Amino acid sequence: MSERERTVEAGSDADDGGRFAVPRGLLDRLRADPVRAPEHLALAAAEIHGPAARRWASSHTGEQPDELARMAKRRHASLSRYGGAITGMGGWLTILPDLAALAWVQSHMVLFIAAAHGHDPTDPMRPAELLVLQELYDDPRAAREALDGTGKRVATALVTRRLTGRRGKDRLAVRRMAQMAGKRFGTRLGGRMIPGFAAIFNAVVNERDTRALADRAIDFYRP
């Protein structure tokens, strides 16, 4: 298998034919529970991407872990750039699905990098580590508690109770997905909704943020 073929394979998923569509029903969960939107996505990603990452790593047991991790980085950075170029044109109406799709690709990448370095991508700590690498939590234990629904249950209930209507929940879901995907409100997020500029902006920023996440994941999982 050539390097190009291996790199392409690092960004494919036998379960979905290589398409990175956010699973049906996940967006509804993000909107229904916006405070915990990243946790919902991380758990779904581990469940769906974990087995695929394990199969991929098992099929490349003779190759160097660093090389496999770099393949995953290149492929997913490319996917993020391409996805950014074709999304964001719907402005506010599509920004939540766009951000969720980016976070979905990035979560796939992190699990493949973990697998490349010999870590079981189906381990219950992987989604917790994903949240730490995305800088939403300071340590995996706190992230795991949040995933189990214990760490911030009271705070979540209080914030959610203050939200009024679908629009308020959607805005919070967008903010949480932006944080998960490495975005910040203001210029970087606002650029996603400027007609004629969004495609270029999304492509460049998506790739940059995905590469930065890959570097953090490689440093974290490398022995």
ChimeraX attribute file (.defattr): number of C-alpha atoms within 10 A of each C-alpha:
attribute: neighborCount
match mode: 1-to-1
recipient: residues
	/A:1	6
	/A:2	7
	/A:3	11
	/A:4	11
	/A:5	10
	/A:6	17
	/A:7	21
	/A:8	18
	/A:9	16
	/A:10	28
	/A:11	25
	/A:12	21
	/A:13	19
	/A:14	14
	/A:15	11
	/A:16	12
	/A:17	8
	/A:18	13
	/A:19	12
	/A:20	17
	/A:21	13
	/A:22	19
	/A:23	13
	/A:24	8
	/A:25	8
	/A:26	15
	/A:27	20
	/A:28	11
	/A:29	15
	/A:30	26
	/A:31	21
	/A:32	16
	/A:33	20
	/A:34	27
	/A:35	22
	/A:36	23
	/A:37	24
	/A:38	27
	/A:39	26
	/A:40	18
	/A:41	25
	/A:42	22
	/A:43	19
	/A:44	18
	/A:45	23
	/A:46	25
	/A:47	16
	/A:48	16
	/A:49	25
	/A:50	25
	/A:51	19
	/A:52	24
	/A:53	29
	/A:54	20
	/A:55	15
	/A:56	22
	/A:57	24
	/A:58	13
	/A:59	10
	/A:60	13
	/A:61	12
	/A:62	8
	/A:63	11
	/A:64	11
	/A:65	21
	/A:66	14
	/A:67	14
	/A:68	23
	/A:69	26
	/A:70	18
	/A:71	25
	/A:72	27
	/A:73	28
	/A:74	20
	/A:75	20
	/A:76	29
	/A:77	27
	/A:78	19
	/A:79	22
	/A:80	27
	/A:81	24
	/A:82	17
	/A:83	21
	/A:84	26
	/A:85	19
	/A:86	14
	/A:87	21
	/A:88	27
	/A:89	21
	/A:90	14
	/A:91	17
	/A:92	16
	/A:93	12
	/A:94	13
	/A:95	22
	/A:96	24
	/A:97	19
	/A:98	26
	/A:99	26
	/A:100	26
	/A:101	23
	/A:102	31
	/A:103	27
	/A:104	23
	/A:105	24
	/A:106	29
	/A:107	31
	/A:108	28
	/A:109	28
	/A:110	34
	/A:111	28
	/A:112	33
	/A:113	31
	/A:114	27
	/A:115	26
	/A:116	32
	/A:117	20
	/A:118	17
	/A:119	17
	/A:120	19
	/A:121	27
	/A:122	20
	/A:123	12
	/A:124	14
	/A:125	16
	/A:126	24
	/A:127	30
	/A:128	27
	/A:129	27
	/A:130	29
	/A:131	24
	/A:132	21
	/A:133	22
	/A:134	23
	/A:135	15
	/A:136	18
	/A:137	17
	/A:138	13
	/A:139	14
	/A:140	18
	/A:141	15
	/A:142	18
	/A:143	24
	/A:144	22
	/A:145	14
	/A:146	17
	/A:147	22
	/A:148	14
	/A:149	14
	/A:150	12
	/A:151	15
	/A:152	16
	/A:153	13
	/A:154	10
	/A:155	11
	/A:156	15
	/A:157	12
	/A:158	10
	/A:159	12
	/A:160	17
	/A:161	9
	/A:162	10
	/A:163	15
	/A:164	9
	/A:165	8
	/A:166	10
	/A:167	11
	/A:168	14
	/A:169	20
	/A:170	21
	/A:171	17
	/A:172	22
	/A:173	26
	/A:174	24
	/A:175	20
	/A:176	24
	/A:177	28
	/A:178	23
	/A:179	18
	/A:180	29
	/A:181	24
	/A:182	21
	/A:183	18
	/A:184	14
	/A:185	12
	/A:186	8
	/A:187	9
	/A:188	14
	/A:189	20
	/A:190	14
	/A:191	19
	/A:192	26
	/A:193	21
	/A:194	15
	/A:195	12
	/A:196	10
	/A:197	14
	/A:198	22
	/A:199	22
	/A:200	16
	/A:201	21
	/A:202	27
	/A:203	23
	/A:204	16
	/A:205	20
	/A:206	27
	/A:207	22
	/A:208	16
	/A:209	19
	/A:210	28
	/A:211	19
	/A:212	14
	/A:213	24
	/A:214	24
	/A:215	17
	/A:216	15
	/A:217	24
	/A:218	20
	/A:219	10
	/A:220	14
	/A:221	17
	/A:222	15
	/A:223	8
